[in-house]
Amino acid sequence: MVDSGHPERRREAFFGRLKGPKLRPRQAALLEDRLPTLAIDPTGPAPADLTELFPVPVEATRLEIGFGGGEHLLHRSGEEPETGFIGVEPFVNGMAKLLSALDDQPRPNLRLFQDDATILLDWLPDASLASVDLLYPDPWPKKRHFKRRFVNRRNLDRLARVLEPGGLFRFASDIDTYVNWTLRHAAEHPEFNWTAERAEDWHTPFAGWPGTRYEAKAIREGRTPAYLTFRRA
């Protein structure tokens, strides 16, 4: 694994590329100047109340792990100004894309973390999140790479710890093997209950879903997305 930016930890749940094509000058400048004003630093103690992370009053905090280009996170944080959002994305180009959008559409209820999500999850206080979204994560489709999938018992333990009772873990994917994998691991975990009551429930996008480029690509290529919601006991 690659060293993280935090000397006491190594990346545990991120195995992809950290950087893609060369950034445009504006994007590089935003990473240098804008990101530090929004970034969470997990080397110090976490606040007892996560709402303290935001300069505006918020009633609850939501987390999105691996936000890609940030389309969903930007939409949600604009749709729910009374909610605080934390977005995690180690991929430099994805972070730069979101920062470019934020330059035109500021979100005072948004904070960012550019590293492995497990570092942040272990820093967060118990029962501090209303929901966690994991949307179209890398499926690692080859069997020898299944162990790299974010959904596993250890990470579900992490999510169960930081979610408040009744909090939601939402997962979306167009890869059948990862959907089945997630259903099995969540079913085996004592703290999560799948909320679906009928097939339509997991074929219907989450309420307020804006769509993402990953979803559009999946549909173009003939794959059917699944939308799973689990409630923390």
Secondary structure as UniProt FT lines:
FT   TURN            7..8
FT   HELIX           25..33
FT   HELIX           35..38
FT   TURN            42..43
FT   HELIX           50..53
FT   STRAND          60..65
FT   TURN            68..69
FT   HELIX           71..79
FT   TURN            81..82
FT   STRAND          83..88
FT   HELIX           92..104
FT   TURN            108..109
FT   STRAND          110..113
FT   HELIX           117..123
FT   TURN            126..127
FT   STRAND          129..135
FT   HELIX           143..148
FT   HELIX           153..162
FT   STRAND          163..173
FT   HELIX           176..187
FT   TURN            190..191
FT   STRAND          192..194
FT   HELIX           199..203
FT   TURN            207..208
FT   HELIX           213..220
FT   TURN            221..222
FT   STRAND          226..232
//
